[in-house]
Amino acid sequence: MKRLLCCIFVLFTLSACSQAQEETIDTTEEEVISTQDVTIPSTVFSSEKQARIIEEEEMKLSITTYLDSNEALMNASYPFLDVIDGGEELKRDELEEFDEIRKLTEENDKNFSSYIVNNTLPEDYQEESKRISQYITVSNEMMYGLDEAISTFTDDLSEGKMPKVDIGSIKDATDVVNGSEQKKIEDFLDREGIDTIAFGRADKGKGE
C-alpha cells in the first residue's frame, strides 16, 4: 500500500512541475526479490452464496480471506512492477505470470464485491465491508494503472514533450484510497477483532 501512495505522490509532483526530478521521492522499499522467486497464490476469496444471511463469524473470516489474498497478490506483483518501473520489458514467461496475478487480483475483488452485495451482512459490517471492497479494488486499479502512467509521463519528459495527466481521475480515486479511509478500515478491524496481514499488520499479533 505504501508503494501505491508513493506513486500517487509522484504523479501529483510531476504534474505540478514538469522539471521535477525523481530524487525528491523517498521510495524506501522492502527487500527486492527476483521474479523467478515469486510464488503466485493458488486461491482467492470465493463464495457461491446468494440471498443468504451471513453470520458475524463467517463475515470475519470472509474479510480476512479477502484481505490476506489481496496482500499475497500485491506482494507477488511487486517484482514484476519493479522490472517495469526500471524501464525493462518482461520476458514471455514473466508476462504470463504477471497476467495471472492481475487476473487473480481482479477475481478476488469481483468475488468479494458480489458476496457483500448479494447477501445480507450483519448490520455492523454492511458499511465497512463496502468501504473495504471499494478501497482495495480502487487501490489495485491505481497500482497497475499508475505504474504505466508514471512510465509514460517520465518518457515524455525525457523526450521534451509536455506530458498529460488526468488529474481528475486521480483525485476521484484518492477520495477512496487515502490515509483517512485506511484508518477507518483499520479501526474497524481492531474493533471487531478481525485478523489480517494486510496494511502491514502481519506482525501485530493475533487478537490484539
NORGI-V177556 format. One record per run of one state. SS is the DSSP state (a for helix, b for strand, c for the rest). FROM is the first residue (numbers start at 1). TO is the last residue. If there is no record, write none. Layout:
[[SS;FROM;TO] [SS;FROM;TO]]
//
This chain:
[[c;1;1] [a;2;16] [c;17;21] [a;22;24] [c;25;34] [a;35;37] [c;38;52] [b;53;53] [c;54;55] [a;56;85] [c;86;91] [a;92;117] [c;118;119] [b;120;120] [c;121;122] [a;123;158] [c;159;166] [a;167;174] [c;175;178] [a;179;192] [c;193;197] [a;198;200] [c;201;208]]
//
